[in-house]
Amino acid sequence: MELIKQNFSKVSSEDALFGCIALTFLVLPIGTAPPLIGMGLACAVWLFSGRFLQVASVVKRPWFRPVILFAILPWIGLSYSQNLDLGMDYATKTQYWIAALVTAGCYMSERRLFIVVCALWAGLFAGAVLALIQFVGLAAPIKASFLGFGIVHTLVSMYLIIGILMVAFYFKRATSAGSKAGLLLLILAFIFHLTVLQGRSGYLIFVLISPLVARDLTHGLSVKIKVLVCAGLVFSLCLSPVVRNRVVDTFAIFNENKEKLMAGEPVQEMPRFFMARETLDVMKKHPLMGIGTGSLPEITRAHGHTLEHPHNNFLYMGVSFGIVGIISCFWLFWNMFARSWRARKTPVGYFVFSTCLVLFLGGMLDTQILNTGTLVMLCLVYGFLNHLKDEPKGTI
């Protein structure tokens, strides 16, 4: 016990903070509580070490400006919310933006970033192995229909695709055959897990980002090879019976429910198209200030279709806070994209870029900024902007 105390006493606050951040990424694919615990530990180290005193300098940085507007709008919207219970739940999620301050204040070298990415890979690989065991019938799923650790497929799909992009990035930089083989094993495991999940948004986003993955996997090879690998990545989705059944069921459910939806009758699973239409109808009536935080269920209940959220980041911000909400959401993602794009050839820059791209696309099909897991990851990675050396001209 004395030896353990001595070893812990030698750990600096900087190393402890980084360790907690890496731990948070490790457990991110496991569920909701583990990453919140990891982030809580990181915040505790950040506070008790005195690093919170750097907040003033971080908040003044240009990259942090969108966060300020993005974080205060839910509290302003709470003042005219028609559902204070749900509105308060949404508004309190802004506390996770503290994570951006924490990661901004932690030293992040290329080696440390690689450790963070490896931690994320380790969590994803463990989930993929568990999903394989469950898929072949050696173990029952922890939660019905969600292979792996049982978290919602819309979340784990985003993590897997970010993981795939980072594997391809490091594959391009790898020099030894052993490293390349290990990275190929990772990418195969992640693609397998993606194809046995029922996340339709994950399938679509994987197809959209497949050219980036193929480009890095075939670095230095001809365009024809890149196209063939890209086609192979897309075709890999079709090999999965889960993907094929999910696509067929989607069209069947849509055809079965469209008449009920048009007549205003309630249905068990509302297609994204009708969610968007309902939300846009509300936005037209409240274009300036929106309807307030968490008010959408109250408004749509009168129409016969109760929507908790529109399954779209930008529609949620628009219907809740009006035009300013839409501007704040685009400003946040544009700021993240523009700054990371300039530094995309560095590991930190590409990690920020990958996360921004995937969560932006995922936000078109689900309200990722309300899902705790994806919001935590967005906040954590957004703080990495503080470690980018290149400041792109023209960003605000």
C-alpha positions as CSV (number, residue, x, y, z in Angstrom):
1,M,0.0,0.0,0.0
2,E,2.9,2.3,0.8
3,L,4.4,1.6,-2.6
4,I,1.1,2.5,-4.3
5,K,1.0,5.8,-2.4
6,Q,4.5,6.7,-3.4
7,N,3.8,6.0,-7.1
8,F,0.7,8.1,-7.0
9,S,2.5,10.9,-5.3
10,K,4.9,11.0,-8.3
11,V,2.0,11.5,-10.8
12,S,1.8,15.1,-11.8
13,S,-1.6,16.9,-12.2
14,E,-0.9,17.2,-15.9
15,D,-0.5,13.4,-16.3
16,A,-3.5,12.7,-14.0
17,L,-5.6,15.1,-16.1
18,F,-4.5,13.4,-19.4
19,G,-5.1,10.0,-17.9
20,C,-8.7,10.8,-17.0
21,I,-9.3,12.2,-20.5
22,A,-7.9,9.1,-22.1
23,L,-10.0,7.0,-19.7
24,T,-13.1,8.9,-20.9
25,F,-12.4,8.0,-24.5
26,L,-11.7,4.4,-23.6
27,V,-15.1,3.9,-21.9
28,L,-17.1,6.2,-24.3
29,P,-18.4,3.2,-26.4
30,I,-19.4,1.3,-23.3
31,G,-22.4,3.4,-22.3
32,T,-23.5,6.7,-20.8
33,A,-22.5,6.5,-17.2
34,P,-18.8,5.4,-17.7
35,P,-17.7,8.4,-19.8
36,L,-19.6,10.8,-17.5
37,I,-17.6,9.3,-14.6
38,G,-14.4,9.7,-16.5
39,M,-15.2,13.2,-17.5
40,G,-16.1,13.9,-13.8
41,L,-12.7,12.7,-12.7
42,A,-11.0,14.9,-15.3
43,C,-13.0,17.9,-14.1
44,A,-12.1,17.2,-10.5
45,V,-8.4,17.1,-11.4
46,W,-8.8,20.2,-13.5
47,L,-10.4,22.0,-10.6
48,F,-8.2,20.9,-7.7
49,S,-5.0,21.4,-9.7
50,G,-5.9,25.0,-10.3
51,R,-6.0,24.6,-14.0
52,F,-9.5,26.1,-14.0
53,L,-7.8,29.5,-13.6
54,Q,-6.9,29.3,-17.3
55,V,-10.6,29.6,-18.2
56,A,-10.5,33.3,-18.8
57,S,-7.8,33.0,-21.4
58,V,-9.5,30.0,-23.2
59,V,-12.9,31.7,-23.3
60,K,-11.3,34.8,-25.0
61,R,-9.9,32.6,-27.8
62,P,-11.8,33.1,-31.2
63,W,-12.5,29.4,-31.5
64,F,-14.5,29.4,-28.3
65,R,-17.0,32.1,-29.3
66,P,-19.6,29.8,-30.9
67,V,-19.7,27.7,-27.7
68,I,-20.8,30.7,-25.7
69,L,-23.8,31.4,-27.9
70,F,-24.6,27.7,-28.3
71,A,-24.6,27.1,-24.5
72,I,-26.7,30.1,-23.4
73,L,-29.5,29.7,-25.9
74,P,-31.1,26.7,-24.1
75,W,-31.3,28.7,-20.9
76,I,-32.8,31.7,-22.7
77,G,-35.3,29.3,-24.4
78,L,-36.2,27.9,-21.0
79,S,-37.8,31.3,-20.1
80,Y,-40.6,30.7,-22.6
81,S,-40.6,26.9,-22.7
82,Q,-44.0,25.1,-22.7
83,N,-42.5,22.0,-21.1
84,L,-40.2,23.0,-18.2
85,D,-39.3,19.4,-17.1
86,L,-38.0,18.4,-20.6
87,G,-36.7,21.9,-21.2
88,M,-34.6,21.8,-18.0
89,D,-33.3,18.4,-19.0
90,Y,-32.1,19.8,-22.3
91,A,-30.7,23.0,-20.8
92,T,-28.6,21.2,-18.2
93,K,-26.9,19.3,-20.9
94,T,-24.9,22.5,-21.6
95,Q,-22.8,21.6,-18.5
96,Y,-20.9,19.1,-20.7
97,W,-19.2,22.0,-22.5
98,I,-17.0,22.2,-19.4
99,A,-15.2,19.3,-21.1
100,A,-14.1,21.5,-23.9
101,L,-12.4,23.8,-21.3
102,V,-10.8,20.7,-19.7
103,T,-9.3,19.3,-22.9
104,A,-8.3,22.8,-24.0
105,G,-6.2,23.1,-20.8
106,C,-4.5,19.7,-21.1
107,Y,-1.2,19.5,-23.0
108,M,-1.8,17.4,-26.2
109,S,1.2,16.3,-28.2
110,E,1.1,13.9,-31.2
111,R,2.1,11.1,-28.9
112,R,-0.7,11.9,-26.4
113,L,-3.3,12.2,-29.2
114,F,-2.3,8.8,-30.4
115,I,-2.8,7.4,-26.9
116,V,-6.3,9.0,-26.8
117,V,-7.1,7.5,-30.2
118,C,-5.8,4.1,-29.1
119,A,-8.0,4.3,-26.0
120,L,-11.0,4.9,-28.2
121,W,-10.0,2.1,-30.5
122,A,-9.6,-0.3,-27.5
123,G,-13.2,0.5,-26.4
124,L,-14.5,0.1,-29.9
125,F,-12.6,-3.2,-30.5
126,A,-13.9,-4.7,-27.2
127,G,-17.4,-3.8,-28.3
128,A,-16.9,-5.3,-31.7
129,V,-15.5,-8.6,-30.2
130,L,-18.5,-8.7,-27.9
131,A,-20.8,-8.1,-30.9
132,L,-19.2,-11.0,-32.8
133,I,-19.8,-13.3,-29.8
134,Q,-23.4,-12.2,-29.6
135,F,-23.9,-12.4,-33.4
136,V,-22.8,-16.0,-33.6
137,G,-25.1,-16.9,-30.7
138,L,-22.4,-17.6,-28.0
139,A,-23.9,-15.0,-25.7
140,A,-27.2,-13.1,-25.5
141,P,-27.2,-9.3,-26.2
142,I,-27.0,-7.1,-23.2
143,K,-29.9,-5.1,-24.7
144,A,-32.2,-6.5,-27.3
145,S,-31.3,-5.5,-30.9
146,F,-28.2,-3.6,-29.8
147,L,-25.1,-5.9,-30.3
148,G,-22.0,-5.0,-28.3
149,F,-22.3,-3.2,-25.0
150,G,-25.9,-2.5,-25.6
151,I,-25.8,1.3,-26.2
152,V,-28.1,2.8,-28.8
153,H,-26.9,2.0,-32.3
154,T,-27.1,5.7,-33.4
155,L,-24.4,6.5,-30.9
156,V,-22.0,3.6,-31.4
157,S,-22.3,4.0,-35.2
158,M,-20.9,7.5,-34.9
159,Y,-18.0,6.3,-32.7
160,L,-17.2,3.4,-35.1
161,I,-17.1,5.7,-38.1
162,I,-14.8,8.2,-36.4
163,G,-12.6,5.2,-35.4
164,I,-12.5,4.0,-39.0
165,L,-11.4,7.4,-40.2
166,M,-8.6,7.5,-37.7
167,V,-7.5,4.0,-38.5
168,A,-7.2,4.9,-42.1
169,F,-5.3,8.1,-41.2
170,Y,-2.7,6.2,-39.2
171,F,-2.6,3.4,-41.8
172,K,-1.3,6.0,-44.3
173,R,1.4,7.0,-41.9
174,A,2.4,3.4,-40.8
175,T,5.7,2.1,-42.1
176,S,5.9,-1.5,-40.8
177,A,3.9,-4.5,-42.1
178,G,3.0,-5.4,-38.5
179,S,1.5,-2.0,-37.9
180,K,-0.5,-2.0,-41.1
181,A,-1.8,-5.5,-40.4
182,G,-2.9,-4.5,-36.9
183,L,-4.7,-1.4,-38.3
184,L,-6.4,-3.5,-41.0
185,L,-7.7,-5.9,-38.3
186,L,-9.1,-2.9,-36.4
187,I,-10.9,-1.5,-39.4
188,L,-12.4,-4.9,-40.3
189,A,-13.6,-5.3,-36.7
190,F,-15.2,-1.8,-36.8
191,I,-16.9,-2.4,-40.2
192,F,-18.2,-5.7,-39.0
193,H,-19.7,-4.1,-35.9
194,L,-21.2,-1.3,-38.0
195,T,-22.9,-3.9,-40.3
196,V,-24.5,-5.9,-37.5
197,L,-26.0,-2.8,-35.9
198,Q,-29.4,-1.5,-37.0
199,G,-28.3,2.1,-37.4
200,R,-29.5,3.3,-40.8
201,S,-27.8,6.6,-40.3
202,G,-24.6,4.8,-39.7
203,Y,-24.9,3.0,-43.0
204,L,-25.5,6.2,-44.9
205,I,-22.6,8.1,-43.3
206,F,-20.2,5.3,-43.8
207,V,-21.1,5.3,-47.6
208,L,-20.5,9.1,-47.6
209,I,-17.1,9.0,-45.9
210,S,-15.9,5.8,-47.7
211,P,-13.9,7.9,-50.3
212,L,-11.9,9.4,-47.5
213,V,-11.2,6.0,-46.0
214,A,-10.3,4.5,-49.4
215,R,-8.0,7.4,-50.1
216,D,-5.9,6.8,-47.0
217,L,-5.9,3.0,-47.2
218,T,-4.5,3.2,-50.8
219,H,-2.1,6.1,-50.3
220,G,0.3,6.3,-53.2
221,L,-1.7,3.9,-55.4
222,S,-3.6,4.8,-58.6
223,V,-7.1,6.4,-58.8
224,K,-8.5,3.1,-60.2
225,I,-7.4,1.2,-57.0
226,K,-8.9,3.9,-54.8
227,V,-12.2,3.6,-56.6
228,L,-12.2,-0.2,-56.3
229,V,-11.4,0.0,-52.6
230,C,-14.2,2.6,-52.1
231,A,-16.6,0.3,-53.9
232,G,-15.5,-2.6,-51.8
233,L,-16.1,-0.7,-48.6
234,V,-19.6,0.2,-49.7
235,F,-20.3,-3.4,-50.9
236,S,-19.2,-4.7,-47.5
237,L,-22.4,-3.3,-46.1
238,C,-24.5,-5.3,-48.6
239,L,-22.9,-8.5,-47.3
240,S,-24.6,-8.2,-44.0
241,P,-28.1,-9.7,-43.6
242,V,-28.7,-7.2,-40.8
243,V,-28.2,-4.3,-43.2
244,R,-30.3,-5.8,-46.0
245,N,-33.2,-6.6,-43.6
246,R,-33.0,-3.1,-42.1
247,V,-33.2,-1.4,-45.5
248,V,-36.1,-3.6,-46.6
249,D,-38.0,-3.1,-43.3
250,T,-37.5,0.7,-43.6
251,F,-39.4,0.8,-47.0
252,A,-42.0,-1.6,-45.7
253,I,-42.7,0.5,-42.6
254,F,-42.8,3.7,-44.6
255,N,-45.4,2.3,-47.0
256,E,-47.4,0.8,-44.2
257,N,-47.6,4.0,-42.2
258,K,-47.7,6.8,-44.8
259,E,-51.5,6.8,-45.1
260,K,-51.9,6.9,-41.3
261,L,-49.4,9.8,-41.1
262,M,-51.1,11.8,-43.8
263,A,-54.4,11.3,-42.0
264,G,-52.9,12.4,-38.7
265,E,-53.2,9.0,-37.0
266,P,-50.5,8.0,-34.5
267,V,-47.9,5.5,-35.6
268,Q,-45.2,3.5,-33.7
269,E,-42.2,4.6,-35.8
270,M,-42.4,8.0,-37.6
271,P,-40.1,8.3,-40.6
272,R,-37.5,11.1,-40.6
273,F,-39.2,12.9,-43.5
274,F,-42.5,13.4,-41.6
275,M,-40.6,14.5,-38.4
276,A,-38.9,17.1,-40.5
277,R,-42.1,18.2,-42.1
278,E,-43.9,18.6,-38.7
279,T,-40.9,20.5,-37.3
280,L,-40.7,22.9,-40.4
281,D,-44.4,23.6,-40.0
282,V,-43.8,24.7,-36.4
283,M,-40.8,26.7,-37.4
284,K,-42.8,28.7,-40.0
285,K,-45.1,29.9,-37.3
286,H,-42.3,30.8,-34.9
287,P,-39.3,31.9,-37.1
288,L,-37.7,34.5,-34.9
289,M,-37.5,33.1,-31.3
290,G,-38.7,29.6,-31.8
291,I,-41.0,27.8,-29.3
292,G,-38.5,27.5,-26.4
293,T,-36.4,24.7,-25.0
294,G,-38.2,21.3,-24.9
295,S,-41.5,22.6,-26.2
296,L,-41.8,20.5,-29.4
297,P,-43.8,17.7,-27.7
298,E,-46.4,20.1,-26.5
299,I,-46.9,21.7,-29.9
300,T,-46.9,18.5,-32.0
301,R,-49.2,16.6,-29.5
302,A,-52.1,18.8,-30.8
303,H,-51.4,17.5,-34.3
304,G,-51.6,13.9,-33.3
305,H,-47.8,13.2,-33.6
306,T,-45.9,13.8,-30.4
307,L,-42.2,14.6,-31.3
308,E,-39.7,14.9,-28.4
309,H,-37.1,16.2,-30.9
310,P,-36.9,16.3,-34.7
311,H,-33.9,14.0,-35.1
312,N,-31.9,16.8,-36.7
313,N,-29.5,19.2,-34.9
314,F,-30.4,22.2,-37.1
315,L,-34.1,21.7,-37.0
316,Y,-34.0,21.3,-33.3
317,M,-32.0,24.5,-32.8
318,G,-34.3,26.3,-35.3
319,V,-37.6,25.2,-33.8
320,S,-36.4,25.8,-30.3
321,F,-34.6,29.2,-30.7
322,G,-35.4,30.5,-34.1
323,I,-33.0,31.9,-36.7
324,V,-30.3,32.5,-34.0
325,G,-30.4,28.9,-33.0
326,I,-29.7,27.8,-36.6
327,I,-26.9,30.3,-36.9
328,S,-25.3,29.2,-33.7
329,C,-25.3,25.5,-34.8
330,F,-23.8,26.3,-38.2
331,W,-21.3,28.6,-36.6
332,L,-20.1,26.0,-34.2
333,F,-19.6,23.3,-36.8
334,W,-18.2,25.6,-39.4
335,N,-15.7,26.9,-36.9
336,M,-14.7,23.4,-36.0
337,F,-14.5,22.3,-39.7
338,A,-12.6,25.3,-41.0
339,R,-9.9,25.2,-38.3
340,S,-9.4,21.5,-38.4
341,W,-9.3,21.4,-42.2
342,R,-6.3,23.7,-42.2
343,A,-4.5,21.3,-39.8
344,R,-5.9,18.0,-41.3
345,K,-2.5,16.6,-42.0
346,T,-1.7,16.5,-38.3
347,P,-3.1,13.8,-36.0
348,V,-4.9,16.3,-33.8
349,G,-6.3,18.2,-36.7
350,Y,-7.6,15.1,-38.5
351,F,-9.2,13.8,-35.3
352,V,-11.1,17.1,-34.9
353,F,-12.0,17.1,-38.6
354,S,-13.2,13.4,-38.5
355,T,-15.3,14.0,-35.4
356,C,-16.8,17.2,-36.8
357,L,-17.6,15.6,-40.2
358,V,-19.3,12.5,-38.7
359,L,-21.3,14.4,-36.1
360,F,-22.3,17.0,-38.6
361,L,-23.6,14.4,-41.0
362,G,-25.1,12.4,-38.1
363,G,-26.8,15.6,-36.9
364,M,-28.8,15.6,-40.2
365,L,-30.4,12.3,-39.2
366,D,-30.5,12.5,-35.4
367,T,-30.3,15.2,-32.7
368,Q,-26.8,14.3,-31.7
369,I,-26.4,17.4,-29.5
370,L,-29.1,16.0,-27.3
371,N,-27.7,12.5,-27.1
372,T,-25.4,12.5,-24.1
373,G,-22.7,10.3,-25.6
374,T,-22.2,12.2,-28.9
375,L,-22.6,15.5,-27.1
376,V,-19.8,14.5,-24.6
377,M,-17.5,13.5,-27.5
378,L,-18.3,16.7,-29.4
379,C,-17.4,18.8,-26.3
380,L,-14.2,16.8,-25.6
381,V,-12.9,17.0,-29.1
382,Y,-13.9,20.6,-29.6
383,G,-11.5,21.6,-26.9
384,F,-8.7,20.1,-29.0
385,L,-9.0,23.2,-31.2
386,N,-6.9,24.9,-28.6
387,H,-4.0,22.7,-29.7
388,L,-4.1,23.4,-33.4
389,K,-1.2,25.5,-34.5
390,D,-2.6,26.8,-37.8
391,E,-5.3,29.4,-37.5
392,P,-7.3,29.5,-40.8
393,K,-7.8,32.9,-42.2
394,G,-11.4,34.0,-42.5
395,T,-12.8,32.0,-39.6
396,I,-14.7,33.9,-36.9
